[in-house]
């Protein structure tokens, strides 16, 4: 049925010319209103991204150290440190820039081309050039490019799930007056015309549209630093304070010790700078950045595009995932789940538009060949249908596509049915009748019949008989009661229920159309739903095993939300706890906090409600991830610690607000990302254990040098080489360690948990004492043995070799190194080999030996240092058994 309230009248009432705008007027309005695009998506802030790479506290500290080194004449040191800062920022920028470029290939929210009427002709133009006042024509399958008033509507059904989260298309109609104009008389940007045809007058474009208003809300929501960023900044500030205090104390002690001469003051200052270099972990920012970038690339291969480098680690500490239902947990494809015909109830397997599936009885028996009652019902549903569906394509209203797929599962070919029973007439669906009827001829018999589908109550009101499988019988009150019970059963299972009826005709005379829907024969019920994705249940189970809570938020009704939550495993079968939007809005913050402790399902939720949920969870110390694909998800995506948008079905607004985009729209990809995030965090802790062991040992050695009669054991350039030349590469190799087997059965860490905890500090202290004592003992042994030149070299060499052995301890901080296969991570062996060879060359080559103030060592000297350095493995094995008992195998 055409919804036209006297087309000429509505054009006249709105003051619209049927010829549309002129090109000159359209150009003028384009200059006035700007292009029809969303600013938050359209503008890529390159400069902001570059500047943000230098906001890390460690990088600021290193830049200061570089400046001080340059001011004191240590130009080479300053250049090396500055190069590290630049390399770190460059790596981070390149990864985030690549992610943005990858994301551009996924952006498809705004329609690319659209049909407008200008100068009396229909023209196809880019959607970004549509202006207010344009007359736009929209066909089935088209994206609606702007907000506007519907001038003409022929069977218009619009999928507004990107705005509302509801997967069922909304019926539209033409406006009948200039004011007021109801939502059903409007079309909105970013939605899709599932069925029919529309002509609309554009009223708002770009940021003025409903989708643009949501984009503004998203822009107003500030981003927060990740837990790792917060922790690293805190470590940087603590180290800066400690370094400043110690360096000042050392400077004063040395200045007094060597008398207050200009030379002694310069030497004291340079020594204090050396101590600062020893304390600051120069390799930490670069190693963390490269480790995150490595994880970023690895996750991209698993279809997870990371837009912010820090999001890699944030996923690993996520404690709660707030997920939308439509398109995230479900396929956003209606699927027939149950059929009731001739007193029998059949379940239907399969999901989405895939024609693979079976019909089974309530006892679980598969129906190999459907009988006449079931075949007739599906045949009627396929004939009273305007969708087109094959094994590979589906075009039309999602409900009608679902009916065709259901027929295909019973080995019925829709195209063949239309050939056998050609359509002669149609009464289109409208919101008043809530039914659709088609008239057909059975060519083989020369008979005529009508097929009707629609709302169960309306269909049953127009039926006087029913088909029981053997024949047509009167529809009495007892049978009506039984049928209503079946309908209630389907509805309780969160299914949308359609009724199907037919009528045998003596003639297809169009003059009798008004009686087609009277005295019909009831054929049966068809129940359908938007099914969960096939891998969602397993993904949610893994989330629970990992200690991650999953909360579902949806705009759907209570029954639908609860049914999907139970089917996917978010809640148990006996758990019926659901909070509706009106109940949530009546709660204050304290009441909502308490409610969130027991409820995992929220229905009829708006974007503002989702924001409150995220904020409540964050108040309780949770690290929140929010998944979604619709515009309605965007504000909460931005407010969450990490927003996860869907790549295929996700809107540009959702992607722009997120930190991660799932390219394959698979919820299970999030589980993989969580595992990778946890592994990266584990590897960062390994690096900190490794790096801080060396740094603290250097500090102890430098402090020991302050004692009377000792002299300087390490110079600034030697410390710099230890920290940068032999620390970064092995540390990077630790970032390649595979996840531990138990990584997804551990509970996630809390926001207040520290990266450097008491256990790590004790381990660092143990290792650093071993390294410092070994380096000092070797120095004094050679000094008393009559080799002062070699004695001055040994602290430098021994600290490096101690660390080359210590890296194997750090790979398995709680277990024996014998339990973790050495070849599991060949990058570690390569890094150790390269760093060791580089150190040998620096000591052996005369030019570098002079630069670093070193003396050449014999093979025997190297062997002695190697044996002493290897003691750290033996001592660690003893300490681990004492502290942790018999080590377990984490490999």
Order of alpha helices (4+ residues) and beta strands (2+ residues): beta-alpha-alpha-alpha-alpha-alpha-alpha-beta-beta-beta-beta-alpha-beta-beta-beta-alpha-alpha-alpha-alpha-beta-alpha-beta-beta-beta-beta-alpha-beta-beta-alpha-alpha-beta-beta-beta-alpha-beta-beta-alpha-beta-beta-alpha-beta-alpha-beta-alpha-alpha-beta-alpha-beta-alpha-beta-alpha-beta-alpha-alpha-alpha-alpha-alpha-alpha-alpha-alpha
